[in-house]
Amino acid sequence: MKKYFIAGILVWAPVAITVWVISWGLGLLDSIFGSVMQAIITVFPVQFAPDLQHFREIPAIGVLIVVGVIIVTGVMAISFAGQWWVRVWDKQVNRIPVVRSIYSSVKQVSSTLFSGSGQAFRKALLIRYPHQNSWAIAFQTGTPAAEISSKVGEDYVNVFLPTTPNPTSGFFMIVPRSSVIELDMSVEEALKHIVSMGSVPPNARVPSPSLPKNTD
C-alpha cells in the first residue's frame, strides 16, 4: 500500500501544484475585476446595482475582461497614438509626490524584466555564499550604478540570489565579477535546479512515475 500511495503522489503532486498556480493567477485577475466592479457599483445609482452584481457573478467574466483589456492596451501602446498617450499618462502620474516614486520604480523594474533588450536574468552564475567554501546559483541582473562603481573601484555585477524552494524571494547582492563563474545552463534550467533543491539536474528529462522498490 505504501508503494502505491507514493506512486499516486508522484502522479498527482505536479498536477495539483500546476492547478494551484493557475488557480492563483486566475483568482488574482478575477479579484482585480471584482475591485473595479465594486467601485462601479458604489458610484452608479442603486437601481443599477442588481444588474451590475449579476454581471459580476458571470463565471470567468472577470478573467476574460482583464485579459482582453491587457491585450487591447498592449496593441494600443505599440501604436504611435498609444505611445503619445502613455507619455502623457507618465507625465501626469509623475506630478503626484508620493505616487511618482512608486510608479517610476515599478515601471523601471518591469521594463527591465520584460524587455527583450534587457540584461536581467540573462545569465546563471555561481557565487560564493554564505562563505568562501560553498557555492550558490544566482542570476545576473545587471551592473552597479555609476556611483557604486566609482566607490567600490572594481568590476562588479548585480546578482539576485533566490531562496529554495521558493525562488520568488531572495537577496540582491553586488559581487566582484572576478569571483563569479558563468554557467552554460539556461536560466530556466538553473531555476529548476534551485526549486528542486538540486535533485533535478540540468537537461534532465521528466521521468515517468514508477513504483518505488520494495525495501522490506
C-alpha positions, 0 to 999 in steps of 0.5 A: 500500500505504501508503494502505491500511495507514493506512486499516486503522489508522484502522479498527482503532486505536479498536477495539483501544484500546476492547478494551484498556480493557475488557480492563483493567477486566475483568482488574482485577475478575477479579484482585480475585476471584482475591485473595479466592479465594486467601485462601479457599483458604489458610484452608479445609482442603486437601481443599477446595482442588481444588474451590475452584481449579476454581471459580476457573478458571470463565471470567468467574466472577470478573467476574460475582461482583464485579459482582453483589456491587457491585450487591447492596451498592449496593441494600443501602446505599440501604436504611435497614438498609444505611445503619445498617450502613455507619455502623457499618462507618465507625465501626469502620474509623475506630478503626484509626490508620493505616487511618482516614486512608486510608479517610476520604480515599478515601471523601471523594474518591469521594463527591465524584466520584460524587455527583450533588450534587457540584461536581467536574468540573462545569465546563471552564475555561481557565487560564493555564499554564505562563505568562501567554501560553498557555492550558490546559483544566482542570476545576473541582473545587471551592473552597479550604478555609476556611483557604486562603481566609482566607490567600490573601484572594481568590476562588479555585477548585480546578482539576485540570489533566490531562496529554495524552494521558493525562488520568488524571494531572495537577496540582491547582492553586488559581487566582484565579477572576478569571483563569479563563474558563468554557467552554460545552463539556461536560466530556466534550467538553473531555476529548476535546479534551485526549486528542486533543491538540486535533485533535478539536474540540468537537461534532465528529462521528466521521468515517468512515475514508477513504483518505488522498490520494495525495501522490506 
